[in-house]
Amino acid sequence: MIRLSSALACVVLALATLVPAHAATDDFQEARRLHAQGSLASAMDKVDAILARQPRDARARFLKGVILSEQGKQPDAIKIFTALTEDFPELPEPYNNLAVLYAAQGQDDKARRALETAIRTHPSYATAHENLGDIYAKMAREAYDKALQLDSNNSSARAKLAMVKDLFSQRPGSAQPLVKSAVADPPVPPVPSTTPSASASPAPQPSAPAAGSPPPAGSKPPAPSVDNAPVLKPTATDKEPPGRETADPQADVLRALQAWAKAWSAGDIKQYLGFYAPGFRPPGGQSRADWEQSRRDRVGKGKRITVQVQGPKVTFARPEEAVVTFRQLYQSESLKTSGRKRVTMIRANGRWLIQQEEVVR
């Protein structure tokens, strides 16, 4: 699945404006908070206020593009991300998000070119590499389909088509659309400054950076690791009552994650969907309604499945937001897969809910 990237490096930005740096940062953090809650209109108002003072603010422009895409205003979002690639060609994330939008419109060749540019600007950008592979796989699937339409007896094309389809069907949560997108902290281009301002804490990250000490421009966060910890198997006592909260937030997060896996394993679609926050952002700009329907089509259809969480690592971007990386084991009567996953969880009304979910490499 192609995605808008989700883990962006945090660098120092000089805010050349008459407005004090801390005021701009506060406004941006508020815009991020509103966006995370799903209050897109209010978040857009905040972003527009920032851009009225700082028209070139890359973070605000990036977030505006994300909001527009979530509002279904793809042409406007494309304009935003295109302008960012022109003003800040060194940033790979806007190219990646353009690829997401192009792919959603069926413009695979444009998506491919955008991803290739992202990789040229940032060769270690794993999301773009994965997305490019998905684009090639999608194009191959369409080509094999066409070959079979022209010659239904083409056994070679039929076998290759089956392999490509199997590649996507074996992914955990593969009911999601093709694209993966960057919806977390917008990028901040590095510029010279003698009075740098504090930049927003990235989310999700393997570890939370120290306050006021963002990594230098160009540095990349270490890849999250998965320890060889015992498998956390949901049990009958793993229910997480609404409002339950203890003095150990990490234990609360893991308990919620176990209960989520248990609901999925049991095929309890109502409880399963209840673990997703109101502001949950489905991958690839898919609408919440479409995503929920796709999950209903796959969860709770009488199939016997087991979902397990292995080696979870919890980090806190802030007290109300946790990032968990783990290995997800999925097994049904006909399929057994294992893959790394990262979820961002927020605390709301005493419960930890999933705000963002993605497969990682």
TADATA-V275704 format. One record per run of one state. SS is the DSSP state (H for helix, E for strand, L for the rest). FROM is the first residue (numbers start at 1). LEN is the number of residues. If there is no record, write none. Layout:
ss = {SS;SS}
from = {FROM;FROM}
len = {LEN;LEN}
This chain:
ss = {L;E;L;E;L;H;L;H;L;H;L;H;L;H;L;H;L;H;L;H;L;E;L;E;L;E;L;H;L;H;L;E;L;H;L;H;L;E;L;E;L;E;L;E;L}
from = {1;2;5;13;14;21;37;40;54;58;71;74;88;92;105;108;122;126;151;155;170;179;182;197;198;231;233;249;267;269;274;276;277;283;286;288;299;305;319;321;333;336;349;351;361}
len = {1;3;8;1;7;16;3;14;4;13;3;14;4;13;3;14;4;25;4;15;9;3;15;1;33;2;16;18;2;5;2;1;6;3;2;11;6;14;2;12;3;13;2;10;1}
